[in-house]
Amino acid sequence: MIQSMTGYAEKIFEIRTISLKITIKSLNHRFLDWNFRAGQLSELESRLRSQCQKALSRGRIEVFIDIQFTDPAHWEVRVNEELLAKLIASLEQVSGRLKRDVNFSVDNIFGIPHVIEMKRKNLTREEADFIEKCFVKTLGELVRVRRGEGRRLKSEILAHARALRQAVREIEKLGKKQPLLIRDKLRERLKELGQETRVSEEKLIEETAYMAQRYDLSEEIARLKSHLLYFQELLSLKTEEPVGKKLDFVAQELFREANTINSKAQDIAIVRRSLIVKGELESIRQQVQNLE
């Protein structure tokens, strides 16, 4: 299954005691890079990461969970009564000396360190299971988005691959004529040097054969066609196995063969088509590097 590494999903969930907004963003990365931001849910991180590893193989995964605890029973409030009593007594003394009331509001009390401590109770098993279930649903939406993007990328890659195959067929056809072109170039060169009559036809044929073998493109063309066939097979796989890295490797091999053809070509028409091949491969590599 062709799948992109980029995607975005966001969902909101709610039960009686908590409400959630889960956001998952996926970007390109060589490996699976997990980034989790939900400070109040650190005890659940390993469970959620495990679910992510089951669904995805590559990509930078940025997870943000905004949780609101709607049930007051979730919180423990502890008041340091001794410290608060000392503060009140000190204020009364100050009020007596200044002969005016000095007081403070409840908001002021919460702002004084160590007087009031609010601590969230641990999640119940039901709440933890609910959060994990919601995360899996959001993750499923991300996978759906990534697969949709993967289908679009696959369509673009196939279009480039078709143009590439056409250029290879033309190179193969032109490559068969290259020995004749080499012979004509040798004959023209000898004529320019005034040596045409001094070189026998047998010697010319021998030199042409040597040059034709040296600049023969058949092996590179055969490898290009073989790599293209494997490339097509990878794009057609119906399994869940990620193929992005393999496609990128095959594209590199295709690029290497195209470079060799370009360096060995004796016909400007072959050079032009090898440049077309390299251009299509560059586009393919850019798209492939977005695939899982």
C-alpha positions in Angstrom: 0.0 0.0 0.0 1.5 3.3 -1.2 1.4 5.8 1.7 2.7 9.3 2.0 4.6 10.4 5.1 2.8 13.7 5.4 -0.7 14.1 6.9 -2.8 15.8 9.5 -5.7 14.7 11.6 -7.6 16.4 14.5 -10.6 15.1 16.4 -12.6 16.1 19.5 -14.0 13.5 22.0 -15.9 13.8 25.3 -17.3 11.7 28.1 -18.8 12.7 31.4 -15.5 13.3 33.2 -13.1 14.5 30.5 -13.0 16.2 27.1 -10.2 15.7 24.5 -8.8 17.4 21.4 -6.3 15.1 19.7 -4.1 16.5 17.0 -1.6 14.3 15.0 0.7 15.8 12.4 3.0 13.7 10.2 6.1 14.9 8.3 8.9 13.3 6.3 11.6 11.5 8.2 14.0 8.7 7.6 12.7 6.7 10.5 9.7 6.8 12.9 10.3 9.9 15.1 7.8 10.2 17.9 7.1 13.6 19.5 4.4 13.8 22.2 3.0 16.9 23.9 0.4 16.2 26.6 2.0 16.9 30.0 -0.9 15.7 32.0 -1.0 12.3 30.2 2.6 11.2 30.6 1.5 7.9 32.1 -0.2 7.0 28.8 2.6 8.0 26.4 4.1 4.5 26.1 0.7 3.0 25.2 0.0 5.6 22.6 3.5 5.3 21.1 3.0 1.6 20.8 -0.3 2.1 18.9 1.5 4.5 16.6 4.3 2.0 15.9 1.7 -0.6 14.8 0.1 1.8 12.3 3.1 3.7 10.9 6.7 2.8 9.9 8.3 6.1 9.0 7.7 9.8 9.5 8.0 12.5 12.2 4.8 12.1 14.2 3.8 15.1 16.3 1.1 14.4 18.8 -0.7 17.1 20.8 -3.5 16.2 23.3 -5.5 18.9 25.0 -7.4 17.4 27.9 -10.0 19.1 30.1 -11.1 17.5 33.3 -14.8 18.3 33.7 -15.4 16.4 37.0 -14.2 18.2 40.2 -13.6 14.8 41.7 -10.5 14.6 39.5 -8.7 17.1 41.7 -7.3 17.0 45.2 -7.0 20.3 47.0 -4.6 20.6 49.9 -4.4 23.7 52.1 -1.4 24.3 54.3 -3.5 25.5 57.2 -0.6 26.3 59.5 1.1 28.6 56.9 -2.2 30.2 56.1 -2.9 30.9 59.8 0.5 32.5 60.1 -0.1 34.7 57.1 -3.5 35.9 58.5 -2.0 36.6 61.9 0.8 38.6 60.3 -1.8 40.6 58.3 -3.8 41.3 61.5 -0.7 42.6 63.2 0.1 44.9 60.2 -3.6 46.1 60.2 -3.3 47.0 63.9 -0.1 49.0 63.4 -1.4 50.8 60.3 -4.9 51.2 61.8 -6.4 50.1 58.6 -7.7 46.9 57.2 -5.2 44.8 55.2 -6.8 41.8 53.5 -6.5 39.7 50.3 -8.8 37.8 48.0 -9.0 34.1 47.3 -7.0 34.7 44.1 -4.2 36.2 46.2 -4.2 33.0 48.3 -3.7 30.8 45.2 -0.8 33.0 44.2 1.1 32.5 47.4 3.6 29.6 47.1 3.0 26.5 49.3 -0.3 27.6 50.7 -2.6 25.7 48.4 -1.7 22.7 46.3 -3.9 21.3 43.5 -3.1 17.9 42.3 -4.8 15.8 39.6 -5.8 12.3 40.6 -4.6 9.4 38.4 -6.8 8.5 35.5 -9.3 5.7 36.0 -8.8 2.6 33.9 -12.0 3.5 32.0 -10.7 7.0 31.2 -7.2 5.7 30.2 -8.9 3.2 27.8 -11.1 5.9 26.4 -8.1 8.2 25.6 -6.3 5.3 23.9 -9.3 4.4 21.9 -9.7 8.1 20.8 -6.1 8.2 19.9 -6.4 5.1 17.7 -9.4 6.7 15.9 -7.5 9.9 15.2 -4.5 7.8 14.1 -6.8 6.0 11.7 -7.8 9.3 10.2 -4.2 10.2 9.8 -3.5 6.9 8.0 -6.5 7.6 5.7 -5.1 11.0 4.8 -1.6 9.6 4.3 -3.0 6.9 2.0 -5.0 9.5 0.0 -1.8 11.6 -0.5 0.0 8.4 -1.3 -2.4 7.6 -4.2 -1.9 11.1 -5.6 1.9 10.7 -5.4 1.7 7.3 -7.0 -0.3 8.7 -9.9 2.3 11.4 -10.5 5.2 8.9 -10.2 3.5 6.6 -12.8 3.2 9.5 -15.2 6.9 10.3 -14.9 7.7 6.6 -15.2 5.7 6.3 -18.5 7.7 9.3 -19.9 10.9 7.6 -18.7 10.1 4.3 -20.4 9.3 6.0 -23.7 12.7 7.8 -23.6 14.4 4.5 -22.8 12.7 2.9 -25.8 13.9 5.7 -28.1 17.4 5.4 -26.7 17.4 1.7 -27.4 16.3 2.3 -31.0 18.9 5.0 -31.5 21.6 2.9 -29.8 21.3 0.3 -32.5 22.4 2.9 -35.1 25.3 4.1 -33.1 27.9 1.8 -34.7 27.1 3.2 -38.1 27.3 6.7 -36.7 30.7 5.9 -35.3 31.9 4.5 -38.6 30.7 7.7 -40.4 32.5 9.9 -37.9 35.7 8.0 -38.2 35.5 8.2 -42.0 34.8 12.0 -41.8 37.7 12.4 -39.4 40.1 10.6 -41.7 38.9 12.7 -44.6 39.6 15.9 -42.6 43.1 14.6 -41.9 43.7 13.6 -45.5 44.2 9.9 -44.4 41.1 8.4 -46.0 42.9 6.7 -48.9 45.7 5.4 -46.6 43.4 3.4 -44.3 42.0 0.2 -45.6 38.3 -0.7 -45.3 39.3 -3.6 -43.2 41.1 -1.4 -40.7 38.2 1.0 -40.7 35.8 -1.8 -39.9 38.1 -3.0 -37.1 38.4 0.4 -35.5 34.6 0.9 -35.8 34.0 -2.4 -34.1 36.4 -1.4 -31.3 34.7 1.9 -30.8 31.2 0.4 -31.0 32.0 -2.0 -28.3 33.5 0.7 -26.1 30.4 2.9 -26.5 27.9 0.1 -26.5 24.7 1.0 -24.6 23.0 -2.4 -24.5 24.0 -3.3 -20.9 22.9 0.0 -19.5 19.7 -0.1 -21.4 19.0 -3.7 -20.2 19.6 -2.6 -16.6 17.4 0.4 -17.0 14.6 -1.7 -18.3 15.1 -4.2 -15.5 15.1 -1.5 -12.8 12.0 0.1 -14.3 10.2 -3.3 -14.2 11.1 -3.7 -10.5 10.1 -0.1 -9.9 6.7 -0.9 -11.4 6.3 -4.0 -9.3 7.0 -2.1 -6.1 4.4 0.5 -7.0 1.9 -2.3 -7.6 2.3 -4.1 -4.3 -0.9 -4.7 -2.4 0.7 -5.5 1.0 1.1 -3.1 3.9 4.9 -3.2 3.5 6.4 0.3 3.1 8.2 0.7 -0.2 9.5 4.3 0.0 13.1 3.4 0.8 13.2 0.7 -1.9 11.8 3.0 -4.5 14.3 5.7 -3.6 17.2 3.1 -4.0 15.9 1.9 -7.4 15.6 5.6 -8.5 19.2 6.1 -7.6 20.3 3.0 -9.6 18.3 4.3 -12.6 20.0 7.7 -12.3 23.4 6.0 -12.3 22.6 4.1 -15.5 21.3 7.3 -17.2 24.5 9.0 -16.3 26.6 6.2 -17.9 24.5 6.4 -21.1 24.9 10.1 -21.2 28.7 9.7 -21.0 28.9 7.0 -23.6 26.5 8.5 -26.1 27.9 9.4 -29.5 24.6 10.7 -30.9 23.2 14.0 -29.8 19.7 12.5 -30.0 20.7 10.0 -27.4 22.2 12.7 -25.2 18.9 14.6 -25.4 16.8 11.6 -24.4 19.2 10.7 -21.6 18.6 14.2 -20.2 14.9 13.6 -20.4 15.4 10.4 -18.5 17.4 12.2 -15.8 14.8 15.0 -15.6 12.0 12.4 -15.1 14.1 10.6 -12.5 14.7 13.7 -10.6 11.0 14.4 -10.4 10.4 10.7 -9.4 13.0 10.9 -6.6 11.4 14.1 -5.2 8.0 12.3 -5.0 9.4 9.0 -3.8 11.1 10.7 -0.8 7.7 11.7 0.5 6.6 8.0 0.6 6.6 5.8 3.7 
